[in-house]
């Protein structure tokens, strides 16, 4: 199971390919990626060290004695915060002679070095053939992803040892000289994290029986040594807590992303839950090991190691966040025969391992079982379900290509600025699109809220000052029609209800409908329109950040009536905080109008029937009226939204050139032809 035996290239050959003779542009990109990795590492270290005492390294708090000096007073598990094995505590015991501050610095930088070593080994373990560009960029990309991952951030912050077992296993599989050394390293890793004993049958089934025996013996020896030195703690861990179950928190806590934790969160308890957990755990372990053996024989040893690690997460009684790093390693697996499908798994894994689950799935009761078990579901998918391609597959290196439209002539010499952004004629993967759409919207909501310091009340004075500036400018331009329009509509019940409905209900519905129709009927134009909408939204977020603006309904003394949300109590300092998830002062530019104008432009450009074009252009007109008469925006907000839309289309044009010609079609043998939006 050594690296040389199962698909790795010799170090000399790899180095010659990756370094010698590299193109200057490739060297510049590699240098930039290393700089990014260094900046991410510096940020994580700064965040960990800047945390106040009592909020970092909390899992070692049991060991902190008088005057900030560490010591072991009684059991390691007195506070149940320390969730490692007794052997883990035995390894860390020499640190009890260190002062707390020295331990904080040493632990943080030591963990950082482990992460760097892990990234370097993972990069070198990529199965051949590896292109020169991939070999040169793999290490900094791997280290950057590790630094961003929640398990690494958790280990740096809480003082956990979850990175060390992963590193020991990778060292045993890819760097150890001889089966005994390999087994020794994997056995020590299993002594730190018992479910890593799953690697011993993997070693045995792939012909590394000496290593398997050494790993088992090392685990037994380390556990026996810890039992001899700390019998009470060993009994408490292995017997009272059932191999760590209950340490570090309740087993049904959201942080426990194992099958056991998932079943408890689903409401199963007692003997039925234990029987079901053991049954499912056994099935997962057997299926994962069969897949891992197949990947080892196929020359994908790193993928086999990652799959086995994911099975170890699933079958553990408790798998806390710092133990979930195995899922991230599965990004090396290739799934999907089409180019558009190839990125679904790695992007999903990176998002799951770097972002909180509330950003990936909406906070809806119906989605709770999925959102609260997202990591264990990813681990189970990697271990048992994702159809990773074997290296013998013709699609492993060369997936079915995406057809592109011929480049359309541009009016300007240097357009497109990024020639690589060609116009694809086929649909992107729908799962990936929905996931990225959700993440983008969650980030959009967070930026809107952060634009005023995290709450609406934080930016109230500044936003009201800007509101007075806009109102004065409109009066100077004689376009201050908001007050008159607002009070005129309030007196007509059916008209007020119509515009309230239009404002609240169609803001998201119409753009999503247009995107869905484009995705299904005009995939080539879908990417062009989606990019323009994305740039429009990004520019609007910059406007929210730089110029928080109170809408008319939140301007005291001006007499506007909020027809949608009701009367505001201006005596309350947080009167503008209608929800905890949106910034009420994100008004300039108006995305209500901007998104509606985007819809109108797209429909007018792509649809052939004149009456459909007219209906499309009526939507931004009605939206402009609704945002004014409901007192949610100034007239100049709509003008700002129009400028953002124009800039969004302009940036899209500059970067990728004109959209695909209407006559462009996809290859008939691979994908369906581009269809008109309406017949």
HELIX and SHEET records of a PDB file:
HELIX    1   1 UNK A   11  UNK A   18  1                                   8    
HELIX    2   2 UNK A   24  UNK A   50  1                                  27    
HELIX    3   3 UNK A   58  UNK A   63  5                                   6    
HELIX    4   4 UNK A   66  UNK A   68  5                                   3    
HELIX    5   5 UNK A   86  UNK A   92  1                                   7    
HELIX    6   6 UNK A   93  UNK A   97  5                                   5    
HELIX    7   7 UNK A  100  UNK A  124  1                                  25    
HELIX    8   8 UNK A  132  UNK A  148  1                                  17    
HELIX    9   9 UNK A  150  UNK A  158  1                                   9    
HELIX   10  10 UNK A  162  UNK A  174  1                                  13    
HELIX   11  11 UNK A  179  UNK A  192  1                                  14    
HELIX   12  12 UNK A  194  UNK A  197  5                                   4    
HELIX   13  13 UNK A  198  UNK A  205  1                                   8    
HELIX   14  14 UNK A  209  UNK A  229  1                                  21    
HELIX   15  15 UNK A  231  UNK A  235  1                                   5    
HELIX   16  16 UNK A  236  UNK A  240  3                                   5    
HELIX   17  17 UNK A  259  UNK A  265  1                                   7    
HELIX   18  18 UNK A  270  UNK A  297  1                                  28    
HELIX   19  19 UNK A  301  UNK A  315  1                                  15    
HELIX   20  20 UNK A  321  UNK A  323  5                                   3    
HELIX   21  21 UNK A  326  UNK A  329  1                                   4    
HELIX   22  22 UNK A  330  UNK A  332  5                                   3    
HELIX   23  23 UNK A  339  UNK A  354  1                                  16    
HELIX   24  24 UNK A  357  UNK A  360  1                                   4    
HELIX   25  25 UNK A  365  UNK A  367  5                                   3    
HELIX   26  26 UNK A  368  UNK A  371  1                                   4    
HELIX   27  27 UNK A  374  UNK A  380  1                                   7    
HELIX   28  28 UNK A  381  UNK A  385  3                                   5    
HELIX   29  29 UNK A  430  UNK A  450  1                                  21    
HELIX   30  30 UNK A  457  UNK A  459  5                                   3    
HELIX   31  31 UNK A  460  UNK A  477  1                                  18    
HELIX   32  32 UNK A  482  UNK A  490  1                                   9    
HELIX   33  33 UNK A  493  UNK A  521  1                                  29    
HELIX   34  34 UNK A  523  UNK A  546  1                                  24    
HELIX   35  35 UNK A  552  UNK A  554  5                                   3    
HELIX   36  36 UNK A  591  UNK A  606  1                                  16    
HELIX   37  37 UNK A  610  UNK A  629  1                                  20    
HELIX   38  38 UNK A  635  UNK A  656  1                                  22    
END                                                                             
